[in-house]
Amino acid sequence: MPELHSKSDTLINVKFRNVHFTEHSLSLLSNFNNLKHFEIWYCDGLSSNSCKILLNGDFPNLKRLHLGCSENQDLITAFLDKIGPSIIQLGLNIITDGTIKAILNNCTNLKDLQIIDYHPMDHPGFFKLFHGLKGLEKLRIKISPDNKHYEKMILWARIGAHDLPISLKYLKLECGLPIYQLKRFLDSRNNKVTPHLSTLIINDLNFDYSHMEIISDFVKKRGILKVLGIGGPTKFTWRTLREFKTLREKYHVHIIPKDDLDQW
């Protein structure tokens, strides 16, 4: 941290992962007034008192905030209470009544929400959250492949197209995605749900042609998708490659190369 403190006036992006914070290090961090992008993932030393030390900082330029602190809801809500109106991108690994309230009350300009490694069986609060985010344009849901809930997280969440914000333009799903759940996300018959969805990225280790059929049907019937990215399997089947070609040539959908998915 002392090395970083010497750059406190110039650093705009900082990411901490598996770090043990002390009150002294958090005090130094509170002076990083020019931060635009700040991430804390799986760190400890973040007690209620130490959080107050960190939040003594102003962070007037902060636009992108990622807090992977499932054991410390107080840090998340305190951060959002303080700087929520300036945040346009938010990443979390926990959804509770407290975090939902803090997001909806404070993050009035939020455009990009990322939910990472969150297991919703005990608190499927997505409905209330999504219904309250009237201006959300980008949604990313990611579960690490080694997470024991990789295959079931989305299914338990019970999210459907009707639950997504009507303003949504970009949807990125990096998780196990059962066929039934994908059908719920991509409603090809109702033009009133996700009317602005133009970018879809799916990264599922078990992706197969059955998934591709649902996506193709959505593209052809709705006519709104402009960008498609598919990851997961090492190689695509010839039928999937054929669908890519059809969507690209006949429906003018840009197919993102698999190696470029992380850039989107």
SEVO-554665 format. One record per residue (C-alpha): x, y, z; residue number from 1. Coordinates in steps of 0.5 Angstrom, whole numbers, plus 2048, in hexadecimal, padded with zeros to 3 digits. Each point is the difference from the previous one (the first is absolute). Layout:
<kekes>
X,Y,Z,NUM
...
</kekes>
This chain:
<kekes>
800,800,800,1
806,805,801,2
802,7FF,7F9,3
7F9,802,7FE,4
7FF,806,804,5
806,803,7FD,6
7FB,800,7FA,7
7FA,802,803,8
7FF,806,7FC,9
801,7FD,7F9,10
7FD,7F9,801,11
7F9,7FF,7FD,12
7FF,7F8,800,13
801,7FC,806,14
7FE,7F9,801,15
802,7FC,806,16
7FF,7F8,801,17
801,7FC,806,18
803,805,804,19
800,801,807,20
7FF,808,802,21
802,803,806,22
7FD,807,803,23
807,803,7FE,24
7FF,7FE,7F8,25
7F9,802,800,26
802,806,803,27
805,801,7FA,28
7FB,7FD,7FB,29
7FB,806,802,30
804,805,7FD,31
800,7FD,7F9,32
7FB,806,7FE,33
801,7FF,7F8,34
7FD,7F9,800,35
7FC,7FE,7FA,36
800,7F9,801,37
800,7FC,807,38
800,7F9,801,39
800,7FC,806,40
7FF,7F8,800,41
801,7FB,805,42
804,804,805,43
800,800,808,44
801,805,805,45
7FA,804,7FE,46
7FC,801,807,47
7FB,805,801,48
805,805,803,49
805,7FF,7FB,50
7FB,801,7FA,51
7FE,807,803,52
808,802,800,53
800,7FE,7F8,54
7F9,804,7FF,55
804,806,803,56
802,801,7F9,57
7FC,804,7FB,58
801,7FC,7F9,59
7FD,806,7FC,60
801,7FD,7FA,61
7FF,7F8,801,62
7FB,7FD,7FB,63
801,7F9,800,64
800,7FC,807,65
801,7F9,801,66
7FF,7FD,807,67
801,7F8,801,68
7FF,801,807,69
7FA,7FB,801,70
802,7FF,808,71
800,808,801,72
7F9,803,7FD,73
801,806,804,74
806,802,7FC,75
7FC,800,7FA,76
7FA,803,802,77
804,806,803,78
804,801,7FA,79
7FA,800,7FC,80
7FD,805,805,81
806,805,7FF,82
801,7FF,7F9,83
7FA,7FD,7FC,84
7FE,805,7FC,85
807,801,7FC,86
800,7F8,7FF,87
7FF,7FE,7F9,88
802,7F9,801,89
800,7FB,806,90
802,7F9,801,91
7FE,7FC,806,92
800,7F9,803,93
7FA,801,804,94
7F9,802,800,95
7FC,801,806,96
7FA,805,802,97
806,805,803,98
804,800,7F9,99
7F9,800,7FC,100
7FE,806,804,101
807,804,800,102
800,7FF,7F8,103
7F9,802,7FF,104
800,806,804,105
807,803,7FE,106
802,7FD,7FA,107
7FC,804,7FB,108
805,800,7FA,109
802,7F9,800,110
800,7FD,7F9,111
804,7FA,801,112
7FF,7FB,806,113
805,7FA,800,114
7FE,7FA,805,115
805,7FB,801,116
801,7F9,804,117
7F9,802,804,118
7FC,7FA,802,119
7F9,802,800,120
7FC,7FA,803,121
7FF,804,807,122
7FE,807,7FD,123
7FE,800,7F9,124
7FF,808,800,125
802,801,7F9,126
7F8,801,7FF,127
800,806,804,128
807,803,7FE,129
7FF,7FF,7F8,130
7F9,803,801,131
803,806,803,132
805,801,7FC,133
7FD,804,7FA,134
806,803,7FD,135
804,7F9,800,136
803,7FF,7F9,137
806,7FA,801,138
7FF,7FA,805,139
805,7FB,801,140
7FF,7FA,804,141
806,7FB,801,142
802,7FA,804,143
807,7FD,800,144
800,7F9,7FD,145
803,7FD,807,146
7FA,803,804,147
7FC,7FA,802,148
7FA,804,7FE,149
802,801,7F9,150
7FB,7FC,7FD,151
7FA,802,804,152
801,808,802,153
7FC,802,7FA,154
7FA,7FB,801,155
7FF,802,807,156
800,807,7FF,157
7FA,7FF,7FC,158
801,806,7FB,159
7FC,801,7FA,160
800,805,7FA,161
7FA,803,804,162
804,802,806,163
806,803,7FC,164
800,808,800,165
7FC,802,7F9,166
806,805,7FF,167
805,7FA,800,168
805,800,7F9,169
805,7FB,802,170
800,7F9,804,171
806,7FC,801,172
7FF,7F9,804,173
806,7FD,802,174
7FD,7FA,804,175
7FD,7F9,7FF,176
7FA,801,7FC,177
7FA,7FB,7FF,178
7FC,800,7FA,179
7FA,801,804,180
803,807,803,181
803,802,7F9,182
7F9,800,7FE,183
7FD,804,805,184
806,805,7FF,185
7FF,801,7F8,186
7F8,801,7FF,187
7FF,7FF,7F9,188
7F9,802,800,189
7FF,806,804,190
803,806,7FD,191
7FE,804,806,192
806,7FD,805,193
807,802,7FF,194
7FE,804,7FA,195
807,803,7FF,196
804,7FA,801,197
806,800,7FB,198
806,7FD,803,199
7FF,7F9,802,200
807,7FC,803,201
7FF,7F9,803,202
806,7FC,803,203
7FE,7F9,802,204
804,7FA,801,205
7FB,7FC,7FE,206
7FD,804,7FA,207
7FE,7FC,7FA,208
7FB,800,7FA,209
7FA,800,804,210
802,807,803,211
802,802,7F9,212
7F9,7FF,7FD,213
7FC,804,806,214
805,806,7FE,215
7FF,7FF,7F9,216
7F8,800,801,217
801,806,804,218
804,804,7FB,219
7FC,7FE,7FA,220
7F9,801,803,221
802,807,804,222
805,803,7FB,223
803,804,806,224
806,7FD,801,225
806,803,7FD,226
806,7FD,803,227
801,7F9,803,228
806,7FC,804,229
800,7F9,801,230
806,7FD,805,231
800,7F9,804,232
802,7FA,7FB,233
807,7FF,7FD,234
7FD,7FF,7F9,235
7F9,802,7FE,236
7FC,7FA,7FC,237
7FF,801,7F8,238
7F9,802,801,239
801,805,805,240
805,803,7FB,241
7FB,800,7FB,242
7FB,804,804,243
806,805,802,244
801,801,7F8,245
7F8,801,7FF,246
7FF,805,806,247
806,804,7FD,248
7FF,800,7F9,249
7F8,800,800,250
7FE,803,806,251
807,805,800,252
801,7FE,807,253
808,801,802,254
803,7FA,803,255
805,801,805,256
806,7FC,800,257
801,7FB,806,258
807,803,802,259
7FD,807,800,260
7FA,7FF,805,261
804,802,806,262
800,807,7FC,263
7F9,801,800,264
</kekes>
